[in-house]
Amino acid sequence: RLPLGEGGTGWPERLTEALPAGAKVRARVADAHLRYLVLHWPAAVRSRDERALWLGHQFHQVHDIDPAQWQIAVDEDAVGLPFIACAMPRALIDSLRSRLGRHRLAGLTGAFVDTYNRHGAQIRAADGALARMDDGRLTLGVWRDGQWTRLLSRPVDMADTTVVARELVQLQVTGEAAQLGTLYRIGAPVEAPDGWHLD
């Protein structure tokens, strides 16, 4: 775990010294640096340019960010299904590349997506949620009938074990979370809402 922000100037030397020349680096970026959305392609949005414009508009509307300053990544294979979109500041990507020096940045993954990918084989509930509580932040992904409905990420009090249950109860009201489901947890202890199983 290495800092990218202010005060983290010592890490590049430690990192580059430990890597062989020309190494390919895959980095996991903390969710605090990212913005997430669960989206569904409109039927009228088809070309790559149309999709880029539409994605930028969605992130601007919801997160009030300038799409020109953020790199947006999506699952290109998510046709006809809801998908997770992730926006990362271009300045952060450029900073990481410059700090790597002679090494090559081969991939970037958000912490939540990386966590889901690593534990996906154990996540079998058709209705459920994955809560990642780490470094004073909750990132909560919710799905119904095996399809994503919501992904939120915000600072929280790590001692508040009921924060996830409260979020899920609110999402039950909107229909984004099921009345019965399974809550998968990574990080600090949390409680599940009534009717949910904690895995």
GIPEJO-V604423 format. One record per residue. N is the residue number from 1. RES is the residue in one small letter. D_LAST is the distance of its C-alpha to the last C-alpha in Angstrom with 2 decimals. Layout:
n=N res=RES d_last=D_LAST
n=N res=RES d_last=D_LAST
//
This chain:
n=1 res=r d_last=26.07
n=2 res=l d_last=29.47
n=3 res=p d_last=30.76
n=4 res=l d_last=32.52
n=5 res=g d_last=33.93
n=6 res=e d_last=36.87
n=7 res=g d_last=37.35
n=8 res=g d_last=35.63
n=9 res=t d_last=38.97
n=10 res=g d_last=38.65
n=11 res=w d_last=35.72
n=12 res=p d_last=37.58
n=13 res=e d_last=39.99
n=14 res=r d_last=37.32
n=15 res=l d_last=35.46
n=16 res=t d_last=38.57
n=17 res=e d_last=40.02
n=18 res=a d_last=37.04
n=19 res=l d_last=37.18
n=20 res=p d_last=39.79
n=21 res=a d_last=42.34
n=22 res=g d_last=41.26
n=23 res=a d_last=37.57
n=24 res=k d_last=35.16
n=25 res=v d_last=32.48
n=26 res=r d_last=29.11
n=27 res=a d_last=27.73
n=28 res=r d_last=24.41
n=29 res=v d_last=25.26
n=30 res=a d_last=23.45
n=31 res=d d_last=22.30
n=32 res=a d_last=24.84
n=33 res=h d_last=27.56
n=34 res=l d_last=26.31
n=35 res=r d_last=26.28
n=36 res=y d_last=24.00
n=37 res=l d_last=24.61
n=38 res=v d_last=23.33
n=39 res=l d_last=26.58
n=40 res=h d_last=28.32
n=41 res=w d_last=31.72
n=42 res=p d_last=34.59
n=43 res=a d_last=36.81
n=44 res=a d_last=39.81
n=45 res=v d_last=38.28
n=46 res=r d_last=38.97
n=47 res=s d_last=40.70
n=48 res=r d_last=39.16
n=49 res=d d_last=41.26
n=50 res=e d_last=40.29
n=51 res=r d_last=36.59
n=52 res=a d_last=37.09
n=53 res=l d_last=39.00
n=54 res=w d_last=36.55
n=55 res=l d_last=33.56
n=56 res=g d_last=35.61
n=57 res=h d_last=36.49
n=58 res=q d_last=32.90
n=59 res=f d_last=31.89
n=60 res=h d_last=35.12
n=61 res=q d_last=34.57
n=62 res=v d_last=31.00
n=63 res=h d_last=30.99
n=64 res=d d_last=34.78
n=65 res=i d_last=35.13
n=66 res=d d_last=38.11
n=67 res=p d_last=37.06
n=68 res=a d_last=39.89
n=69 res=q d_last=38.26
n=70 res=w d_last=34.80
n=71 res=q d_last=33.68
n=72 res=i d_last=31.42
n=73 res=a d_last=29.30
n=74 res=v d_last=27.81
n=75 res=d d_last=26.69
n=76 res=e d_last=30.14
n=77 res=d d_last=28.91
n=78 res=a d_last=27.13
n=79 res=v d_last=29.98
n=80 res=g d_last=29.54
n=81 res=l d_last=25.85
n=82 res=p d_last=24.20
n=83 res=f d_last=23.68
n=84 res=i d_last=22.69
n=85 res=a d_last=25.81
n=86 res=c d_last=25.99
n=87 res=a d_last=29.10
n=88 res=m d_last=30.14
n=89 res=p d_last=33.40
n=90 res=r d_last=36.16
n=91 res=a d_last=37.52
n=92 res=l d_last=34.39
n=93 res=i d_last=34.64
n=94 res=d d_last=38.36
n=95 res=s d_last=37.88
n=96 res=l d_last=35.46
n=97 res=r d_last=37.88
n=98 res=s d_last=40.81
n=99 res=r d_last=39.14
n=100 res=l d_last=38.33
n=101 res=g d_last=42.06
n=102 res=r d_last=42.97
n=103 res=h d_last=39.42
n=104 res=r d_last=37.92
n=105 res=l d_last=34.86
n=106 res=a d_last=33.31
n=107 res=g d_last=30.14
n=108 res=l d_last=28.12
n=109 res=t d_last=24.46
n=110 res=g d_last=22.61
n=111 res=a d_last=19.78
n=112 res=f d_last=17.17
n=113 res=v d_last=18.51
n=114 res=d d_last=18.67
n=115 res=t d_last=15.02
n=116 res=y d_last=14.12
n=117 res=n d_last=16.77
n=118 res=r d_last=15.69
n=119 res=h d_last=12.07
n=120 res=g d_last=13.16
n=121 res=a d_last=13.45
n=122 res=q d_last=9.77
n=123 res=i d_last=9.25
n=124 res=r d_last=10.73
n=125 res=a d_last=10.17
n=126 res=a d_last=13.66
n=127 res=d d_last=12.80
n=128 res=g d_last=10.21
n=129 res=a d_last=10.20
n=130 res=l d_last=9.74
n=131 res=a d_last=10.78
n=132 res=r d_last=12.93
n=133 res=m d_last=14.54
n=134 res=d d_last=17.47
n=135 res=d d_last=21.19
n=136 res=g d_last=21.38
n=137 res=r d_last=19.88
n=138 res=l d_last=17.02
n=139 res=t d_last=16.66
n=140 res=l d_last=14.62
n=141 res=g d_last=14.73
n=142 res=v d_last=14.44
n=143 res=w d_last=15.32
n=144 res=r d_last=16.68
n=145 res=d d_last=17.85
n=146 res=g d_last=16.68
n=147 res=q d_last=18.96
n=148 res=w d_last=18.58
n=149 res=t d_last=19.80
n=150 res=r d_last=19.47
n=151 res=l d_last=18.94
n=152 res=l d_last=19.93
n=153 res=s d_last=20.47
n=154 res=r d_last=22.18
n=155 res=p d_last=22.94
n=156 res=v d_last=21.15
n=157 res=d d_last=21.58
n=158 res=m d_last=18.94
n=159 res=a d_last=19.36
n=160 res=d d_last=18.42
n=161 res=t d_last=14.89
n=162 res=t d_last=15.52
n=163 res=v d_last=16.54
n=164 res=v d_last=13.55
n=165 res=a d_last=13.68
n=166 res=r d_last=17.42
n=167 res=e d_last=17.32
n=168 res=l d_last=15.24
n=169 res=v d_last=17.67
n=170 res=q d_last=20.53
n=171 res=l d_last=19.29
n=172 res=q d_last=19.04
n=173 res=v d_last=22.71
n=174 res=t d_last=23.67
n=175 res=g d_last=21.86
n=176 res=e d_last=19.80
n=177 res=a d_last=16.47
n=178 res=a d_last=15.99
n=179 res=q d_last=16.27
n=180 res=l d_last=13.29
n=181 res=g d_last=10.28
n=182 res=t d_last=6.63
n=183 res=l d_last=5.91
n=184 res=y d_last=5.07
n=185 res=r d_last=6.90
n=186 res=i d_last=9.94
n=187 res=g d_last=12.54
n=188 res=a d_last=13.27
n=189 res=p d_last=11.20
n=190 res=v d_last=10.69
n=191 res=e d_last=10.49
n=192 res=a d_last=9.46
n=193 res=p d_last=12.63
n=194 res=d d_last=13.97
n=195 res=g d_last=12.99
n=196 res=w d_last=9.51
n=197 res=h d_last=6.30
n=198 res=l d_last=3.79
n=199 res=d d_last=0.00
//
